[in-house]
Every structure is written in structure tokens, then in C-alpha cells.
Amino acid sequence: MTIYFYGADEAPYGCFSNFSAHDLELDGQVWPTLEHYFQAQKFIGTRHADLVRRARTPLRAAELACSAGS
């Protein structure tokens, strides 16, 4: 069976979205969403990685990552 989802609010599989509001602990830090962690990996070892981790929303984390990369 193929599972389709995109938005974090889609039932019943939205919980698998990178934007789903589920904290996770990785690399010794708590991340608000998987999207925060994913985007911060572009800046490992820099101040910008923590800025992305502390973004208020997963969309903002993605925006910060994109703006820093340009």
C-alpha cells in the first residue's frame, strides 16, 4: 500500500511530514520539527545552524536556510 501525504495537517498520515509539530532529539539538541533539523544540516558547526533550529515555524526554518544559501 502506498501512503500519500504532504501537509502536516493531512489525516491520517500528516504526522510523517517534515513540518509536523513533533519535537525530536538529535545530535544532543531538541528540534521543533524534522524540517528544522533538515535545514540546519546545511550549516553544521556555524551560528546559523542554531538560528535555524530556533526558528518559530518550520516554514521560517526553511526560509532562513534558503536565504543564507543565496
Contacts in CASP RR format, 6 or more apart in sequence:
PFRMAT RR
TARGET T0000
AUTHOR 0000-0000-0000
METHOD contacts of the structure
MODEL  1
MTIYFYGADEAPYGCFSNFSAHDLELDGQVWPTLEHYFQAQKFIGTRHAD
LVRRARTPLRAAELACSAGS
3 13 0 8 1.000
3 16 0 8 1.000
4 13 0 8 1.000
5 13 0 8 1.000
5 14 0 8 1.000
5 16 0 8 1.000
5 17 0 8 1.000
6 14 0 8 1.000
6 17 0 8 1.000
7 14 0 8 1.000
7 17 0 8 1.000
7 19 0 8 1.000
8 14 0 8 1.000
8 15 0 8 1.000
8 17 0 8 1.000
8 19 0 8 1.000
8 20 0 8 1.000
8 21 0 8 1.000
8 58 0 8 1.000
10 17 0 8 1.000
14 20 0 8 1.000
15 22 0 8 1.000
18 33 0 8 1.000
18 34 0 8 1.000
18 35 0 8 1.000
18 38 0 8 1.000
18 58 0 8 1.000
19 33 0 8 1.000
19 35 0 8 1.000
19 58 0 8 1.000
19 59 0 8 1.000
20 33 0 8 1.000
20 34 0 8 1.000
21 32 0 8 1.000
21 33 0 8 1.000
22 33 0 8 1.000
22 34 0 8 1.000
23 30 0 8 1.000
23 31 0 8 1.000
23 32 0 8 1.000
23 33 0 8 1.000
24 30 0 8 1.000
24 31 0 8 1.000
24 33 0 8 1.000
24 34 0 8 1.000
24 37 0 8 1.000
25 31 0 8 1.000
26 37 0 8 1.000
29 53 0 8 1.000
31 37 0 8 1.000
31 40 0 8 1.000
31 53 0 8 1.000
32 53 0 8 1.000
32 55 0 8 1.000
32 58 0 8 1.000
33 58 0 8 1.000
33 61 0 8 1.000
35 58 0 8 1.000
35 59 0 8 1.000
35 61 0 8 1.000
35 62 0 8 1.000
36 52 0 8 1.000
36 53 0 8 1.000
36 55 0 8 1.000
36 58 0 8 1.000
36 61 0 8 1.000
37 53 0 8 1.000
39 52 0 8 1.000
39 61 0 8 1.000
39 62 0 8 1.000
39 64 0 8 1.000
39 65 0 8 1.000
40 49 0 8 1.000
40 50 0 8 1.000
40 52 0 8 1.000
40 53 0 8 1.000
40 61 0 8 1.000
40 65 0 8 1.000
41 49 0 8 1.000
42 49 0 8 1.000
42 65 0 8 1.000
42 68 0 8 1.000
42 69 0 8 1.000
43 49 0 8 1.000
43 52 0 8 1.000
43 65 0 8 1.000
43 68 0 8 1.000
48 64 0 8 1.000
48 68 0 8 1.000
51 64 0 8 1.000
52 61 0 8 1.000
52 64 0 8 1.000
52 65 0 8 1.000
53 61 0 8 1.000
55 61 0 8 1.000
55 64 0 8 1.000
END
